[in-house]
Amino acid sequence: MEVVVTTDRKPTPEMVAEAEKLAEKLGVPLVKRRHNTINAIKKRFGKNVLVVNGDLTLTLHTLKGQKLFFHPGLFKIRLLNYLAGGKEAMIEAMALKEGETVLDCNLGLAQDALMAAFVSKREVVGVEKDPVIYEIVKRGLERYRPEGKLKVADFAFKLVKPVLGDNYEFLKSQPDNSYDVVYFSPMFIKPKWHCSVMSPFREVAVKDFVSPETLKEAERVARKRVVIKVNRGVKELFPFLEDYEVQGSSTNVEYLYKEVK
Ligand SMILES: C[S@@+](CC[C@H](N)C(=O)[O-])C[C@H]1O[C@@H](n2cnc3c(N)ncnc32)[C@H](O)[C@@H]1O
């Protein structure tokens, strides 16, 4: 994804220093905010604009006018349902128990990783290929302070460990049987519904689906299960998913899983 970095209006020296560091790290231009609007910066550079906010978190303003920033909204809804009913579709598909370890191969905004960390109470390593999304989620996890009903999940934010990289390359570097569950949630193929959380993702995220080579590595690295979140009907499109079981949910989402023991 192509971006330029700037700060929110009236930046403090800390925000400017952070923006400089970030632009250098990403190898992209740093734009002084001054009186420029985000739209003016987009027009001038023809790129997405990554803004360092007052609390040093990041907001991505996409070229199509969407905003991507860290917020645990979907995690909160799932967590509250889980706490009320003791069940959650992804957790069921993982057959996840306290003490087990999860490798999340598509970290995104870490909603799935947070859910896994909450239940397992163990570190969840999350691999993200896009450097901008990685920076947004890394800072979000570090700085987000859960309030109200989300306070019970405070520890989960500290257990998710973002890693920048390609999931296939990361899996190749891992020993056999090194995580209980290896999990994928690639971008949905031809989604039929609108989701305001995923919409900015569709514009800017990396759209790799799982490949047979990646799955082979995942099945080597997993001790217990490999789980893939897809939209309904996707399994039939890919013969290499033949030996994966399907677990439906109340939505259009399906979890495909395979026992690897
Ligand atoms: C649908 S989103 C994941 C949502 C995430 N599980 C959550 O709960 O917020 C897919 C993410 O995987 C990332 N991605 C795509 N291909 C990847 C790859 N080969 N390796 C690592 N990350 C990848 C995308 O950039 C995107 O952020």
PDBQT file of the ligand as one rigid body, heavy atoms in Angstrom, charges set to zero:
ROOT
HETATM    1  C1  LIG A 301      -9.348 -10.237   6.613  1.00  0.00    +0.000 C 
HETATM    2  S1  LIG A 301      -7.954  -9.478   7.256  1.00  0.00    +0.000 S 
HETATM    3  C2  LIG A 301      -7.729 -10.318   8.796  1.00  0.00    +0.000 C 
HETATM    4  C3  LIG A 301      -8.638  -9.871   9.871  1.00  0.00    +0.000 C 
HETATM    5  C4  LIG A 301      -8.127 -10.226  11.238  1.00  0.00    +0.000 C 
HETATM    6  N1  LIG A 301      -8.078 -11.657  11.461  1.00  0.00    +0.000 N 
HETATM    7  C5  LIG A 301      -8.867  -9.517  12.344  1.00  0.00    +0.000 C 
HETATM    8  O1  LIG A 301      -9.414 -10.200  13.227  1.00  0.00    +0.000 OA
HETATM    9  O2  LIG A 301      -8.889  -8.274  12.357  1.00  0.00    +0.000 OA
HETATM   10  C6  LIG A 301      -6.613 -10.216   6.371  1.00  0.00    +0.000 C 
HETATM   11  C7  LIG A 301      -5.271  -9.632   6.772  1.00  0.00    +0.000 C 
HETATM   12  O3  LIG A 301      -4.227 -10.506   6.344  1.00  0.00    +0.000 OA
HETATM   13  C8  LIG A 301      -3.187  -9.758   5.768  1.00  0.00    +0.000 C 
HETATM   14  N2  LIG A 301      -2.472 -10.665   4.825  1.00  0.00    +0.000 N 
HETATM   15  C9  LIG A 301      -2.843 -11.017   3.563  1.00  0.00    +0.000 A 
HETATM   16  N3  LIG A 301      -1.968 -11.873   3.014  1.00  0.00    +0.000 NA
HETATM   17  C10 LIG A 301      -1.030 -12.125   3.982  1.00  0.00    +0.000 A 
HETATM   18  C11 LIG A 301       0.140 -12.937   4.029  1.00  0.00    +0.000 A 
HETATM   19  N4  LIG A 301       0.516 -13.669   2.967  1.00  0.00    +0.000 N 
HETATM   20  N5  LIG A 301       0.868 -12.958   5.173  1.00  0.00    +0.000 NA
HETATM   21  C12 LIG A 301       0.491 -12.204   6.259  1.00  0.00    +0.000 A 
HETATM   22  N6  LIG A 301      -0.593 -11.386   6.255  1.00  0.00    +0.000 NA
HETATM   23  C13 LIG A 301      -1.358 -11.352   5.141  1.00  0.00    +0.000 A 
HETATM   24  C14 LIG A 301      -3.897  -8.585   5.087  1.00  0.00    +0.000 C 
HETATM   25  O4  LIG A 301      -3.035  -7.495   4.852  1.00  0.00    +0.000 OA
HETATM   26  C15 LIG A 301      -4.998  -8.281   6.106  1.00  0.00    +0.000 C 
HETATM   27  O5  LIG A 301      -4.565  -7.371   7.077  1.00  0.00    +0.000 OA
ENDROOT
TORSDOF 0
